[in-house]
Amino acid sequence: MKRSVSCSTALAVTLAVAAVTLGGGSASAQGLGTGHAAPSRQHNYTTKTPYAPQESLSRYQSAPRGFTPVFTENVARHGSRAMTDSSDGDAVLAVLASAQAQGALTRLGARLAPQVQSLLAGASAIGYGNLSGRGVQEQQQTALRMEQRLPSLFATIVAEKEPIEVETSGVARAIASANAFTSGLTGGDPALAGLIQAPVTNKDLLYFHKQPQNADYQAYLASDPELAAVIAEIDGEPGTARAAADVVSRLFSKDFAAAMSADDRTSFSRSLYELYSAAPDLAVEAPGVDLDAFLPTADADWFAYLDDAEEFYQKGPAFQGRTITYDMANVLLTDLFTQVEDKADGSSDKGAVLRFTHAEEIEPLAVLLGLPGSTKAASATLEHPYSYGDNPWRGATVAPMAANVQWDLYRKGSRYLVRMLYNEKETAFKPSCKPVARGSYFYDLNELESCFDRG
């Protein structure tokens, strides 16, 4: 018997989300200079972009005839959160205070400090780095949609008393995300409450980038000469100085802006961008904050590019011929396979496995899985670094807040199929893997094991 998600709970969460003030405007982006195609305003928050599902419930393919879902698992980034500390806000406020003391604020500049103070107050109220109200809503809504996609599976989980396993990185925002997600599940069906296990910490699986076994990766971040050189090259592009000069010219008097060094202008502008991109995540705690006016679209686009470049080289596909940024995610890919294989061979009675982690794990996993826009590496030469003009990698689409990968396992007799969702969109596995039919998003488990060299 199929059961639907509680209408009252779903409506309550939907209304809560609708009440959130969405950050960012809708103005179309301007150019980023030669070789850079600009993202739209709502995408220049990069990996701080609030979550939105990428496919509606009505558009999913039906499983091949006779197949029913028997298991689901996910890997999810924590939801929207407060910035990790107040350093960017403090830096911006210090410059604004100096300008104010000299009578050097423009009319626009005089409006900025109260906005920054409100944003910092909102972050401080929940604790820097912690899950925000918006992040709670993102996870709850994602859980409700999971139930709506798989009503027969959750009915079976309840009927057969199958456990739902929950794992986290052990970081507070990941634990809070797990709790928000499971509260969404139980809000949709209270009978699941007794089946959801308490979250357990698994740092080797869900915080692997910080673990001793990945010391080579940590050394890469700290001292790799190629990494340092390419980031310096990108940061030093003329667009950085131009964007920074534009930002300060609108906020400060001509003399004050001229007295700032180029480095000071850039440092101030990049800190302001960090606040700008963090503001939508704190829409519940700081609902009146809107920093769009202080960072024009073209300038926000440029600083988004700089931010994406760092993410790309530090956590994404990075350099051609090098795998240091994503090899470590094989532990997570292996676990995805292990869970569906154990369910298929009867050695597991779990109905679901839920994992909550960070961008540092989602981005390299996306490379290994061959997810759209996640795999193109950049040339190892400085002549052709990562750019928006010739590389589809974007933090806003690869690893927004609450980004998630979900595998659903279907059974018919002794045959098992797997369907993958990426940010809730049906997504093909890498091209070397063949689906059960042309255009299908369902793959035979044996085919996936062969395709990913599972032995």
N, C-alpha and C positions, 0 to 999 in steps of 0.2 A: 504494500500500500504506500503510495507516494504522499509525502507531507510537504507542505509549503512553509516558507519562512513566516514567522508571526508578522501579520500586517501592521499591528500596532508598534512593534519594536522597529521594524524597517522604516515605518513612517516617522517615528521619533528621531531616528538617526538621520534620515534624509532631511528632515526639517532643521536639525542641528547643523548639518553641513551647509544647507542653504543659507543659514544665518551668518556664516562666516564671511567676512569681507575679503574678497579675493584681491590679492596684491597685483600690481602691474596694470598698465594700460593696454590699449588695443592698437596703438599707432604702429604702422608698418615700419620696419627697421630700415635704416639708411645703409649705404655701402660701407665696407670696412677697408677700402683701398684695394689695390691690385691683388687679385688672387683670393679675395675673401668674400664669399657670399654670406650676407648677414642673416642671422636667425630673426624671427619675429620677437616683438617685445615680451610676449609671454614665455618665450623659450630662452631668454638671456639670464635666467637664474641658475643655469647649468645644473649641477647635481643638487642644488637646494630647491629645485622646482617641486612644488607640491604635487602630490600624486593625483592622477586621473586614470581610470580604466580605459584601455585602448580599443575595446570592442563591447558592443551592447549584448545583453543576454539573448536577444532575439536572433542574432546572426550566427550563432555557433552551428557547426555541422552536426548532424546526427551521427551517432556511432553506426558502423556497419551492422546490418541486420543480425539480431541474436546476441550482440555483445552488450554486457551490462557493466557498470563501474563497480569495482571491488576494492579500490584503494586510491588515495590521493596523497600527495606530498608537495611541499613547497620549500622555497628558500626566499625569504623576504628581507629586504633592508628595513631598518627601523623607520618609523613614520617621521613626519615633520618634527623638528626640534628647535630648541633655542641654540644660538651660537655657543661655541664652546667656552668663550670667556668674553670679557668686556673690553679687550685691548683695542679693537678697531673703533668702538664707540668712544673710548677714552681718548684715543689719538685725534679723532675728528673734533671732539669737544674742546680739546686743548688748543687746537688751531683756531677754532671759532672764538674761544675766549680771548685769545691774543688779538685777533682782529677786532673784536668788540671793544677791547680796551683802547685800541688805536682809532676807533671810529671808522673802521675800514670794512664793515659789512655792508653789502648791498641790501636792498629791500628783500630780495629772495634769500640771501644769506642769513638774514636775521630770523627767518622762519625755520631754519634747519635745527638749531640746538634743541628746541622743545620736542621736535620729532624724534631725534636721537635719544633724548632722555626718556621719552615714553617707551621707545623700543627696548632700551636697557632695563627699564623698570619691569617691563613685561617678561623679559628673559630672566631677570633676577628673581622674580616672584615664583617661578617654577624651578629655578636652578639652572645655571648655565650648562648646556649640553643635554638637558633632559627633554623628554618627549613633551610636545606641546599639545594643547587641546585639539588643534587641527590634526596632529599626528594620531591621537587617539581615535578621532573620527575616521581617518583614512583606514586604519586597521579594522575597526568595527565594520565599516561598509564593505571592505574587501572580504571579510569573513562571511557576511550575509550573502554576498553575491556567490561565494563558493558554495554555500548551501543551496542557493537557488539554481545553480548549474547542475548540482549533483544530488537532487532530492532523494533518489532511490538509494544512493550510497549511504547517506546519513540515516535513512530509515533502517538500513541493514546494520549500521554501526550500533544504533540504539537496540535493535531487536537481538543482535548477537552479542551485545555488550563488548564490542571491540574497543580496545584502548586507543586513545589519541595521544601520541607522544609529542612533547614540546621541548625543543632545545634552543638555547640562546648562547650568545657570546659571553654572557655574564656582565656586560656593560648595562648600566641602569636603563638607558633608553631602549635597548634591545629587550630587556626583561619587561619593561612597561609596554612595549609593542606587542609582545607575546600575550600579556594579560589583557590588553585591549582587544586583540584578535579573538582570543578565546571567549571574552565577554560578549563579542559579537555573535559567536557561534551559539552560546547558551541563551543569548537574547532571542535568537531565531528559534531555538529548540531547547527549552530548559532540561529536557531529558538527557542532553549530552553532558551535563555538568559533572556527573559522577564518573564519566568515562575519560575526561580530560586530565591527564597526568600533570603534576606540578612541574614547572619549567626546570630543566637541568642545564647546567653550564657545560659547554664543550668548546673550549678555546681552540683546541687543535683543529676542529672542524669549522668553527664559525668566527674565529679571530686569529686565523692562521698567519696573517701578515705580521703579527707581533710575537710569534712563538720562536723559541731557540732554533728549531729545525729549519727556519727560514732566515738564518743570519745572513746568507748571501744576498737575499732581497733587501734586508735592512741596510747592508753595506752599499748596495746599489743606490738606494735613496740618499744615503749620507755622503757618498764620495765618488760615485761613478763619473769619470771625466766627460763621457759622451752626454750623459744626462745633464750635467751642469752646463756644458757648452751649448746645448740646443735650447735649454730654458733661457739662458742668458741672451742667446741670439734672438729668440722670439720676444722676450721682454724689451730688448733694445731696439725693436723695430720703430721707425718714425711715428707710427700710429699711436704709440704709447705716450710720447711727449705731447703730441697734438691733442689727444683726448684729455690728458691731464690739464693742459693749458686751457682748454675749453671749459672744463669743470670749474676750475678756480676763478676764471675770468667772470663767471656768472655770479659767484658768491662773494667775492672780495673786490675791493677797490683796485684800480689799475696799479697803483704804487705798491700796495701790499702784495698783490700777485707777482709783480715783477721782482720784489725783494725775496720771494721764495726761490730756493734752488730748484733745478729741474727734478732732483731726487725727492725733495720735499713735496713738490706738486704731485708727483706720481704716487708717493706714499700716501698722501692725503686722499687722493682720488681712488686709489685701490681700497683703502679702508672704507671709504664711503660706498664703493661698489659692494663690499662684503656686507655692509648693513642693508643696502638696497635689496640684495638677493636673499637676505635672511628674513626680511620683514614679512613676506607672505606666509612663512611658516609659523609666525606668531600672530596671525590674524585674530585669534581668540583672545590672547593676552594683551595685545596692543592694537585694538581694532581701528583706532583713528590714525595710525601711522601710514603715510603714503609718501614715499621718497622719489616718486617718478619725476617730479618737477626739478629736483636737484641733480639728476643724472640723465641728461637727454638720451634718447634711444640710441643714437649713433655711438655715444661714448659708452653706454652700458654694453652695447654689442662688442665694442673693442675689449673691454675688461672681461667680458664673458669669454671671449676668445682666449685671452691670456690664462684664465682659469681653466678652461677646457684643455688647453695645451699641457698644463701641469698634470691634470688628471690622466690625460691620454698617455703621457710618457711615464707616469709613476704607477698607474694601476691598469692601464688599458693595453692595446696591442703594441704600443711603443715602436721600437726599432725593428726593421726587417732583419731577419736572421738571428734575433735574440728572443728568448722565451722567459727571461728572468721575471717578468712582471706577472705571468700567468701560470707558470708551471705549478706553483704551489696550490692552485685551485683544484688540482687533480684529486685531492683528498675529498673535496666536496662533490665533484662529479662521480667519483667512485661510490660515495654514500648514496647518491641519488639512484644509481644502478642497484646497489646492494639492497635497498629497501624494496624496490619493485621485484627484484629477483627472489628475495626471501618470501614475499607475499605470493608470488607465482608458484614457488616450489613447496609451499605449505609450511615453511619453517617460521613464519611470522603470522600472528593473529591481529596485527595492528590494522585499524581502519584508516588512520592518517598519521603522517609525521609532519610536524610544523617546525620550521627553523627560522630564527630571527637573528640578523647579522648586520653587516655594514657595507658601504660602497666599496671598501677595499676587498671585499669578498665577491660582491656581485659583478664588478667590472671584469676581473680576470675569469670568472666563471663564464661570463658572456662570450669571451674570446674562445674558450675551450668548446663551448656549445655551438659556436658559429652563428650567434644570434645576429639579426639584421643590424647593420650599422656599427657592429662591435669589433670587427676583425681586421680591418685594413691597417697594416703597419706603415710607418713612414720610412723614407729613405734614411740610411745611416749617415748620409752626408748632410752638412749644414746648408747646402745649396737648396735642398728641397725638404724643409721641415714640415711638420703637420700644419695644415691650414684648412679653413672652412671651404676653400675653393675646390679642393680635390680630395677631401676625405669626409665621409659621412658621419664619423664619430662625433656624437654630441652628448655631453653629460646629462642634458635634460631628458633624453630619450633612453640612454643606456642605463642610467642609475639615478632617476629622480628619487625623491623621498618615497619610502614604502615600495620601491621597485620589487618585483617578484617574478620568480620562475616557478611554474607549477607543472607537475607531471600527474596525469590521471591514468590509472591502470584499468583496462577493461578485459573481461573474460567471456569466452564462449567455449564451453567444454574444456579442452586442455590447451586452447590457444589464447594468447594474451596480446593485447594491443596497448600502445602508449600514445597519449596525446599531450602535447606541450602547449602551455600558455605562457606568454611573456608579457608582463603587465596586463594580464587578462585577455590578451589577444592570441587567438590560435596561431601558432608559429611553426613553420617547418623546421625540422632538424637540418643539419648541414647537407649540402647538395649530394654528397656521396651516400647518404642514407635514402633509401627508396620507400615511399609510403605504400600502403596497401593498394592504392589506386591513384591514378593521375589526379592531382589537385586535392587529394585527401590530406588531412592533418593527422591521420591515424597510422601508426607504424607498428609492425610486428616486433615484439620484444626481441626475438631472435635476430631480426635484421639490425636492430639498434646495437645489440651486443657485438655483432660482427662489424658493423660500421665504425664503432668506437673501440675496436680491438680489445674486447673484454675477454678474449680467450675462450 
